[in-house]
Amino acid sequence: MSARELDRVEVMGRVKAGALRLVEEAEMLGLSYRQGKRVWARYRVGGAGRR
């Protein structure tokens, strides 16, 4: 995995744990809120390995 992908997985883990909200997640990853929601939905379904 690239450094960017590892950062994304780490942030998604924090969202899952409840330490971050989706708004904060999107801001940290440089995404819009809607893009962040899409990334979060993919992560929930497939975990870190899904692209």
C-alpha distance matrix in Angstrom:
0.0 3.7 6.6 8.0 5.9 6.4 9.9 10.5 10.0 12.3 14.7 15.0 15.8 18.5 19.8 20.1 21.9 24.2 23.6 22.6 24.2 22.6 24.5 22.9 19.4 19.9 21.5 18.7 16.1 18.7 19.5 22.9 24.0 24.1 20.5 19.4 21.5 19.9 16.3 17.8 19.7 16.7 14.9 18.3 18.8 15.5 13.5 9.8 9.3 11.7 11.4
3.7 0.0 3.8 5.4 5.2 6.3 8.7 9.9 10.7 12.5 14.4 15.4 16.7 18.8 20.1 21.1 22.8 24.7 23.6 22.3 23.8 22.2 23.4 21.7 18.4 18.6 19.6 16.8 14.2 16.4 17.7 21.3 22.8 23.2 19.6 18.7 21.3 19.9 16.4 18.3 20.5 17.9 16.3 19.9 20.8 17.9 15.8 12.1 12.2 13.9 12.8
6.6 3.8 0.0 3.8 5.5 5.1 6.2 8.6 9.9 10.5 12.4 14.2 15.4 16.8 18.5 20.0 21.3 22.9 21.3 20.1 21.9 20.6 21.6 19.4 16.4 16.9 17.4 14.2 12.2 14.6 16.5 20.2 21.7 22.7 19.4 18.0 20.9 20.2 16.6 18.1 20.9 18.8 16.8 20.3 21.8 19.3 16.8 13.1 14.3 16.0 15.1
8.0 5.4 3.8 0.0 3.8 5.4 5.1 6.3 8.8 10.0 10.7 12.3 14.4 15.6 16.6 18.4 20.2 21.4 19.9 18.1 19.4 17.7 18.5 16.7 13.6 13.6 14.3 11.5 8.9 11.2 12.8 16.5 18.1 19.1 15.7 14.5 17.6 16.8 13.4 15.2 18.1 16.2 14.7 18.3 19.8 17.8 15.6 12.2 13.6 14.5 13.1
5.9 5.2 5.5 3.8 0.0 3.8 5.4 5.0 6.2 8.6 9.9 10.5 12.3 14.4 15.3 16.3 18.4 20.0 19.2 17.7 18.9 17.1 18.7 17.2 13.7 14.0 15.6 13.0 10.3 13.1 13.8 17.2 18.2 18.6 15.2 13.9 16.3 15.2 11.5 13.2 15.7 13.4 11.6 15.2 16.5 14.2 12.0 8.5 9.8 11.0 10.1
6.4 6.3 5.1 5.4 3.8 0.0 3.8 5.4 5.1 6.2 8.7 9.9 10.6 12.6 14.4 15.3 16.7 18.7 17.5 16.6 18.6 17.5 19.2 17.1 13.8 15.1 16.3 13.2 11.3 14.6 15.8 19.2 19.8 20.8 17.7 15.6 18.0 17.5 13.7 14.4 17.2 15.2 12.7 15.8 17.6 15.2 12.3 8.8 10.8 12.9 12.9
9.9 8.7 6.2 5.1 5.4 3.8 0.0 3.8 5.5 5.1 6.2 8.6 9.9 10.8 12.5 14.3 15.5 16.8 15.2 13.9 15.9 15.0 16.2 13.8 10.8 12.1 12.8 9.5 8.1 11.6 13.2 16.6 17.3 18.8 15.9 13.6 16.4 16.5 12.9 13.5 16.8 15.6 13.1 16.1 18.5 16.8 13.9 10.9 13.5 14.9 14.6
10.5 9.9 8.6 6.3 5.0 5.4 3.8 0.0 3.8 5.4 5.2 6.1 8.6 10.0 10.5 12.2 14.2 15.4 14.5 12.7 13.9 12.4 14.1 12.4 8.9 9.9 11.7 9.1 7.0 10.5 11.1 14.2 14.5 15.6 12.7 10.3 12.8 12.8 9.1 9.8 13.1 11.9 9.7 12.8 15.1 13.8 11.2 8.7 11.5 12.2 11.9
10.0 10.7 9.9 8.8 6.2 5.1 5.5 3.8 0.0 3.8 5.5 5.1 6.2 8.7 9.8 10.4 12.3 14.3 13.8 12.9 14.6 13.6 16.0 14.4 10.8 12.7 14.7 12.1 10.6 14.2 14.5 17.2 17.0 17.8 15.1 12.5 14.1 14.0 10.3 10.0 12.8 11.5 8.4 11.1 13.4 11.8 8.5 6.1 9.4 10.9 11.8
12.3 12.5 10.5 10.0 8.6 6.2 5.1 5.4 3.8 0.0 3.8 5.5 5.2 6.5 8.9 10.0 10.7 12.7 11.4 11.1 13.5 13.5 15.5 13.2 10.2 12.8 14.1 11.0 10.7 14.5 15.4 18.1 17.7 19.2 17.0 13.9 15.8 16.4 12.9 12.0 15.3 14.6 11.3 13.4 16.2 15.0 11.5 9.5 12.9 14.6 15.6
14.7 14.4 12.4 10.7 9.9 8.7 6.2 5.2 5.5 3.8 0.0 3.8 5.4 5.1 6.4 8.7 9.9 10.7 9.4 8.0 10.1 9.8 11.7 9.4 6.4 9.3 10.7 8.0 8.2 11.9 12.5 14.9 14.2 16.0 14.2 10.9 12.8 14.1 11.0 9.9 13.5 13.7 10.8 12.7 15.9 15.4 12.5 11.1 14.6 15.4 15.9
15.0 15.4 14.2 12.3 10.5 9.9 8.6 6.1 5.1 5.5 3.8 0.0 3.8 5.3 5.0 6.1 8.6 9.8 9.9 8.6 9.8 9.1 12.0 10.8 7.5 10.0 12.5 10.7 10.1 13.6 13.1 15.0 13.8 14.9 13.2 9.8 10.8 11.8 8.8 6.9 10.2 10.5 7.4 8.9 12.2 12.1 9.3 8.8 12.5 12.9 13.9
15.8 16.7 15.4 14.4 12.3 10.6 9.9 8.6 6.2 5.2 5.4 3.8 0.0 3.8 5.4 5.0 6.2 8.6 8.8 9.0 11.2 11.6 14.6 12.9 10.2 13.3 15.3 13.2 13.2 16.9 16.8 18.7 17.2 18.4 17.0 13.5 14.1 15.2 12.3 10.0 12.8 13.0 9.4 10.0 13.4 13.0 9.7 9.5 13.3 14.5 16.2
18.5 18.8 16.8 15.6 14.4 12.6 10.8 10.0 8.7 6.5 5.1 5.3 3.8 0.0 3.8 5.4 5.0 6.2 5.2 5.7 8.7 10.1 12.5 10.4 8.6 12.2 13.6 11.6 12.7 16.1 16.3 17.9 16.3 18.2 17.2 13.5 14.3 16.3 13.7 11.3 14.4 15.3 12.1 12.5 16.2 16.4 13.3 13.0 16.8 17.8 19.1
19.8 20.1 18.5 16.6 15.3 14.4 12.5 10.5 9.8 8.9 6.4 5.0 5.4 3.8 0.0 3.8 5.4 5.1 5.8 4.7 6.0 6.9 10.0 8.9 7.1 10.5 12.5 11.5 12.3 15.4 14.7 15.7 13.5 15.1 14.7 10.9 11.1 13.4 11.5 8.5 11.5 13.2 10.5 10.4 14.2 15.2 12.7 13.2 16.9 17.1 18.3
20.1 21.1 20.0 18.4 16.3 15.3 14.3 12.2 10.4 10.0 8.7 6.1 5.0 5.4 3.8 0.0 3.8 5.4 7.6 8.0 9.1 9.9 13.3 12.7 10.7 13.8 16.2 15.1 15.4 18.6 17.7 18.6 16.3 17.3 16.8 13.2 12.6 14.4 12.5 9.1 11.2 12.7 9.7 8.6 12.3 13.4 10.9 12.3 15.8 16.1 18.1
21.9 22.8 21.3 20.2 18.4 16.7 15.5 14.2 12.3 10.7 9.9 8.6 6.2 5.0 5.4 3.8 0.0 3.8 5.6 7.8 9.9 11.9 14.9 13.5 12.3 15.8 17.5 16.1 17.2 20.5 20.1 21.1 18.7 20.3 19.9 16.2 15.9 18.0 16.0 12.8 15.0 16.4 13.3 12.2 15.8 16.7 13.9 14.9 18.5 19.4 21.4
24.2 24.7 22.9 21.4 20.0 18.7 16.8 15.4 14.3 12.7 10.7 9.8 8.6 6.2 5.1 5.4 3.8 0.0 3.8 5.5 7.0 9.8 12.4 11.4 11.1 14.5 16.0 15.2 16.8 19.6 19.1 19.5 16.8 18.7 19.0 15.2 14.8 17.6 16.2 12.8 15.1 17.3 14.7 13.5 17.3 18.7 16.3 17.3 21.0 21.3 22.9
23.6 23.6 21.3 19.9 19.2 17.5 15.2 14.5 13.8 11.4 9.4 9.9 8.8 5.2 5.8 7.6 5.6 3.8 0.0 3.8 7.0 10.1 11.9 9.8 10.0 13.6 14.3 13.1 15.3 18.1 18.3 19.1 16.9 19.4 19.3 15.5 16.0 18.8 17.0 14.2 17.2 19.0 16.2 15.8 19.6 20.5 17.8 18.0 21.8 22.5 23.7
22.6 22.3 20.1 18.1 17.7 16.6 13.9 12.7 12.9 11.1 8.0 8.6 9.0 5.7 4.7 8.0 7.8 5.5 3.8 0.0 3.8 6.6 8.1 6.1 6.4 10.0 10.7 10.1 12.2 14.7 14.7 15.3 13.2 15.8 15.8 12.1 12.9 15.9 14.3 11.9 15.1 17.1 14.8 14.9 18.6 19.7 17.2 17.3 21.0 21.2 21.9
24.2 23.8 21.9 19.4 18.9 18.6 15.9 13.9 14.6 13.5 10.1 9.8 11.2 8.7 6.0 9.1 9.9 7.0 7.0 3.8 0.0 3.8 5.4 5.3 6.2 8.7 10.0 10.7 12.5 14.3 13.4 13.2 10.4 13.0 13.8 10.3 10.4 13.9 13.2 10.7 13.5 16.1 14.6 14.4 18.0 19.6 17.8 18.3 21.8 21.3 21.8
22.6 22.2 20.6 17.7 17.1 17.5 15.0 12.4 13.6 13.5 9.8 9.1 11.6 10.1 6.9 9.9 11.9 9.8 10.1 6.6 3.8 0.0 3.8 5.4 4.9 6.1 8.5 9.8 10.5 12.0 10.4 10.0 7.1 9.3 10.0 6.6 6.8 10.3 9.9 8.0 10.8 13.4 12.5 12.8 16.1 17.6 16.3 16.8 20.0 19.0 19.0
24.5 23.4 21.6 18.5 18.7 19.2 16.2 14.1 16.0 15.5 11.7 12.0 14.6 12.5 10.0 13.3 14.9 12.4 11.9 8.1 5.4 3.8 0.0 3.8 5.5 5.3 6.3 8.8 10.2 10.6 9.3 8.4 5.8 9.2 10.3 7.7 8.8 12.3 12.2 11.1 13.9 16.3 15.8 16.4 19.5 21.0 19.7 19.8 22.9 21.8 21.3
22.9 21.7 19.4 16.7 17.2 17.1 13.8 12.4 14.4 13.2 9.4 10.8 12.9 10.4 8.9 12.7 13.5 11.4 9.8 6.1 5.3 5.4 3.8 0.0 3.8 5.5 5.1 6.1 8.6 9.8 9.9 10.2 8.7 12.2 12.4 9.3 11.2 14.3 13.2 12.1 15.5 17.4 16.1 17.1 20.5 21.4 19.5 19.1 22.4 21.9 21.6
19.4 18.4 16.4 13.6 13.7 13.8 10.8 8.9 10.8 10.2 6.4 7.5 10.2 8.6 7.1 10.7 12.3 11.1 10.0 6.4 6.2 4.9 5.5 3.8 0.0 3.8 5.4 5.2 6.3 8.6 8.3 9.6 8.4 11.1 10.3 6.9 9.2 11.7 9.9 9.1 12.7 14.1 12.6 14.1 17.4 18.0 16.0 15.4 18.6 18.2 17.9
19.9 18.6 16.9 13.6 14.0 15.1 12.1 9.9 12.7 12.8 9.3 10.0 13.3 12.2 10.5 13.8 15.8 14.5 13.6 10.0 8.7 6.1 5.3 5.5 3.8 0.0 3.8 5.5 5.2 6.0 4.8 5.8 5.5 8.4 7.4 4.8 8.0 10.2 9.1 9.5 12.7 14.0 13.5 15.3 18.1 18.7 17.3 16.6 19.4 18.4 17.3
21.5 19.6 17.4 14.3 15.6 16.3 12.8 11.7 14.7 14.1 10.7 12.5 15.3 13.6 12.5 16.2 17.5 16.0 14.3 10.7 10.0 8.5 6.3 5.1 5.4 3.8 0.0 3.8 5.5 5.1 6.0 7.2 7.8 11.1 10.5 8.5 11.7 13.9 12.7 13.1 16.5 17.7 16.9 18.8 21.7 22.2 20.5 19.4 22.3 21.5 20.4
18.7 16.8 14.2 11.5 13.0 13.2 9.5 9.1 12.1 11.0 8.0 10.7 13.2 11.6 11.5 15.1 16.1 15.2 13.1 10.1 10.7 9.8 8.8 6.1 5.2 5.5 3.8 0.0 3.8 5.6 7.7 10.1 10.8 13.7 12.3 9.9 13.2 15.0 12.9 13.2 16.9 17.5 16.1 18.3 21.3 21.2 19.0 17.4 20.4 20.3 19.4
16.1 14.2 12.2 8.9 10.3 11.3 8.1 7.0 10.6 10.7 8.2 10.1 13.2 12.7 12.3 15.4 17.2 16.8 15.3 12.2 12.5 10.5 10.2 8.6 6.3 5.2 5.5 3.8 0.0 3.8 5.5 8.9 10.2 12.3 10.0 8.2 11.8 12.7 10.3 11.6 15.1 15.1 14.1 16.8 19.4 18.9 17.1 15.2 17.8 17.4 16.1
18.7 16.4 14.6 11.2 13.1 14.6 11.6 10.5 14.2 14.5 11.9 13.6 16.9 16.1 15.4 18.6 20.5 19.6 18.1 14.7 14.3 12.0 10.6 9.8 8.6 6.0 5.1 5.6 3.8 0.0 3.8 7.0 9.5 11.7 9.6 9.0 12.7 13.6 12.1 13.9 17.0 17.2 16.8 19.6 21.8 21.6 20.2 18.5 20.7 19.9 18.0
19.5 17.7 16.5 12.8 13.8 15.8 13.2 11.1 14.5 15.4 12.5 13.1 16.8 16.3 14.7 17.7 20.1 19.1 18.3 14.7 13.4 10.4 9.3 9.9 8.3 4.8 6.0 7.7 5.5 3.8 0.0 3.8 6.4 8.0 5.9 6.0 9.5 10.3 9.5 11.5 14.2 14.7 15.0 17.5 19.6 19.8 18.9 17.7 19.8 18.4 16.4
22.9 21.3 20.2 16.5 17.2 19.2 16.6 14.2 17.2 18.1 14.9 15.0 18.7 17.9 15.7 18.6 21.1 19.5 19.1 15.3 13.2 10.0 8.4 10.2 9.6 5.8 7.2 10.1 8.9 7.0 3.8 0.0 3.8 5.4 5.2 6.1 8.7 10.0 10.6 12.2 14.3 15.5 16.4 18.3 20.3 21.1 20.6 20.1 22.2 20.3 18.4
24.0 22.8 21.7 18.1 18.2 19.8 17.3 14.5 17.0 17.7 14.2 13.8 17.2 16.3 13.5 16.3 18.7 16.8 16.9 13.2 10.4 7.1 5.8 8.7 8.4 5.5 7.8 10.8 10.2 9.5 6.4 3.8 0.0 3.8 5.5 5.0 6.2 8.8 9.9 10.4 12.3 14.4 15.1 16.3 18.6 20.0 19.6 19.6 22.0 20.1 18.9
24.1 23.2 22.7 19.1 18.6 20.8 18.8 15.6 17.8 19.2 16.0 14.9 18.4 18.2 15.1 17.3 20.3 18.7 19.4 15.8 13.0 9.3 9.2 12.2 11.1 8.4 11.1 13.7 12.3 11.7 8.0 5.4 3.8 0.0 3.8 5.3 5.1 6.4 8.8 9.8 10.7 12.7 14.3 15.4 17.0 18.6 18.9 19.3 21.2 18.7 17.3
20.5 19.6 19.4 15.7 15.2 17.7 15.9 12.7 15.1 17.0 14.2 13.2 17.0 17.2 14.7 16.8 19.9 19.0 19.3 15.8 13.8 10.0 10.3 12.4 10.3 7.4 10.5 12.3 10.0 9.6 5.9 5.2 5.5 3.8 0.0 3.8 5.4 5.1 6.3 8.6 9.9 10.8 12.4 14.3 15.7 16.6 16.7 16.6 18.3 15.9 14.1
19.4 18.7 18.0 14.5 13.9 15.6 13.6 10.3 12.5 13.9 10.9 9.8 13.5 13.5 10.9 13.2 16.2 15.2 15.5 12.1 10.3 6.6 7.7 9.3 6.9 4.8 8.5 9.9 8.2 9.0 6.0 6.1 5.0 5.3 3.8 0.0 3.8 5.4 5.1 6.1 8.6 10.0 10.4 12.2 14.4 15.3 14.8 14.7 17.0 15.2 14.2
21.5 21.3 20.9 17.6 16.3 18.0 16.4 12.8 14.1 15.8 12.8 10.8 14.1 14.3 11.1 12.6 15.9 14.8 16.0 12.9 10.4 6.8 8.8 11.2 9.2 8.0 11.7 13.2 11.8 12.7 9.5 8.7 6.2 5.1 5.4 3.8 0.0 3.8 5.5 5.0 6.1 8.7 9.8 10.5 12.4 14.3 14.3 15.2 17.4 15.2 14.7
19.9 19.9 20.2 16.8 15.2 17.5 16.5 12.8 14.0 16.4 14.1 11.8 15.2 16.3 13.4 14.4 18.0 17.6 18.8 15.9 13.9 10.3 12.3 14.3 11.7 10.2 13.9 15.0 12.7 13.6 10.3 10.0 8.8 6.4 5.1 5.4 3.8 0.0 3.8 5.4 5.1 6.3 8.6 10.0 10.9 12.3 13.1 13.9 15.3 12.6 11.7
16.3 16.4 16.6 13.4 11.5 13.7 12.9 9.1 10.3 12.9 11.0 8.8 12.3 13.7 11.5 12.5 16.0 16.2 17.0 14.3 13.2 9.9 12.2 13.2 9.9 9.1 12.7 12.9 10.3 12.1 9.5 10.6 9.9 8.8 6.3 5.1 5.5 3.8 0.0 3.8 5.5 5.2 6.2 8.7 10.1 10.6 10.5 10.6 12.4 10.2 9.4
17.8 18.3 18.1 15.2 13.2 14.4 13.5 9.8 10.0 12.0 9.9 6.9 10.0 11.3 8.5 9.1 12.8 12.8 14.2 11.9 10.7 8.0 11.1 12.1 9.1 9.5 13.1 13.2 11.6 13.9 11.5 12.2 10.4 9.8 8.6 6.1 5.0 5.4 3.8 0.0 3.8 5.5 5.0 6.1 8.7 10.0 9.4 10.5 13.0 11.3 11.7
19.7 20.5 20.9 18.1 15.7 17.2 16.8 13.1 12.8 15.3 13.5 10.2 12.8 14.4 11.5 11.2 15.0 15.1 17.2 15.1 13.5 10.8 13.9 15.5 12.7 12.7 16.5 16.9 15.1 17.0 14.2 14.3 12.3 10.7 9.9 8.6 6.1 5.1 5.5 3.8 0.0 3.8 5.4 5.2 6.4 8.7 9.6 11.5 13.3 10.9 11.5
16.7 17.9 18.8 16.2 13.4 15.2 15.6 11.9 11.5 14.6 13.7 10.5 13.0 15.3 13.2 12.7 16.4 17.3 19.0 17.1 16.1 13.4 16.3 17.4 14.1 14.0 17.7 17.5 15.1 17.2 14.7 15.5 14.4 12.7 10.8 10.0 8.7 6.3 5.2 5.5 3.8 0.0 3.8 5.5 5.3 6.0 7.3 8.9 9.9 7.2 7.8
14.9 16.3 16.8 14.7 11.6 12.7 13.1 9.7 8.4 11.3 10.8 7.4 9.4 12.1 10.5 9.7 13.3 14.7 16.2 14.8 14.6 12.5 15.8 16.1 12.6 13.5 16.9 16.1 14.1 16.8 15.0 16.4 15.1 14.3 12.4 10.4 9.8 8.6 6.2 5.0 5.4 3.8 0.0 3.8 5.5 5.3 4.6 6.1 8.4 7.1 8.8
18.3 19.9 20.3 18.3 15.2 15.8 16.1 12.8 11.1 13.4 12.7 8.9 10.0 12.5 10.4 8.6 12.2 13.5 15.8 14.9 14.4 12.8 16.4 17.1 14.1 15.3 18.8 18.3 16.8 19.6 17.5 18.3 16.3 15.4 14.3 12.2 10.5 10.0 8.7 6.1 5.2 5.5 3.8 0.0 3.8 5.8 5.8 8.8 10.9 9.7 11.9
18.8 20.8 21.8 19.8 16.5 17.6 18.5 15.1 13.4 16.2 15.9 12.2 13.4 16.2 14.2 12.3 15.8 17.3 19.6 18.6 18.0 16.1 19.5 20.5 17.4 18.1 21.7 21.3 19.4 21.8 19.6 20.3 18.6 17.0 15.7 14.4 12.4 10.9 10.1 8.7 6.4 5.3 5.5 3.8 0.0 3.8 6.1 9.5 10.2 8.3 10.8
15.5 17.9 19.3 17.8 14.2 15.2 16.8 13.8 11.8 15.0 15.4 12.1 13.0 16.4 15.2 13.4 16.7 18.7 20.5 19.7 19.6 17.6 21.0 21.4 18.0 18.7 22.2 21.2 18.9 21.6 19.8 21.1 20.0 18.6 16.6 15.3 14.3 12.3 10.6 10.0 8.7 6.0 5.3 5.8 3.8 0.0 3.8 6.6 6.6 5.1 8.3
13.5 15.8 16.8 15.6 12.0 12.3 13.9 11.2 8.5 11.5 12.5 9.3 9.7 13.3 12.7 10.9 13.9 16.3 17.8 17.2 17.8 16.3 19.7 19.5 16.0 17.3 20.5 19.0 17.1 20.2 18.9 20.6 19.6 18.9 16.7 14.8 14.3 13.1 10.5 9.4 9.6 7.3 4.6 5.8 6.1 3.8 0.0 3.8 5.6 6.1 9.3
9.8 12.1 13.1 12.2 8.5 8.8 10.9 8.7 6.1 9.5 11.1 8.8 9.5 13.0 13.2 12.3 14.9 17.3 18.0 17.3 18.3 16.8 19.8 19.1 15.4 16.6 19.4 17.4 15.2 18.5 17.7 20.1 19.6 19.3 16.6 14.7 15.2 13.9 10.6 10.5 11.5 8.9 6.1 8.8 9.5 6.6 3.8 0.0 3.8 5.7 8.1
9.3 12.2 14.3 13.6 9.8 10.8 13.5 11.5 9.4 12.9 14.6 12.5 13.3 16.8 16.9 15.8 18.5 21.0 21.8 21.0 21.8 20.0 22.9 22.4 18.6 19.4 22.3 20.4 17.8 20.7 19.8 22.2 22.0 21.2 18.3 17.0 17.4 15.3 12.4 13.0 13.3 9.9 8.4 10.9 10.2 6.6 5.6 3.8 0.0 3.8 6.6
11.7 13.9 16.0 14.5 11.0 12.9 14.9 12.2 10.9 14.6 15.4 12.9 14.5 17.8 17.1 16.1 19.4 21.3 22.5 21.2 21.3 19.0 21.8 21.9 18.2 18.4 21.5 20.3 17.4 19.9 18.4 20.3 20.1 18.7 15.9 15.2 15.2 12.6 10.2 11.3 10.9 7.2 7.1 9.7 8.3 5.1 6.1 5.7 3.8 0.0 3.8
11.4 12.8 15.1 13.1 10.1 12.9 14.6 11.9 11.8 15.6 15.9 13.9 16.2 19.1 18.3 18.1 21.4 22.9 23.7 21.9 21.8 19.0 21.3 21.6 17.9 17.3 20.4 19.4 16.1 18.0 16.4 18.4 18.9 17.3 14.1 14.2 14.7 11.7 9.4 11.7 11.5 7.8 8.8 11.9 10.8 8.3 9.3 8.1 6.6 3.8 0.0
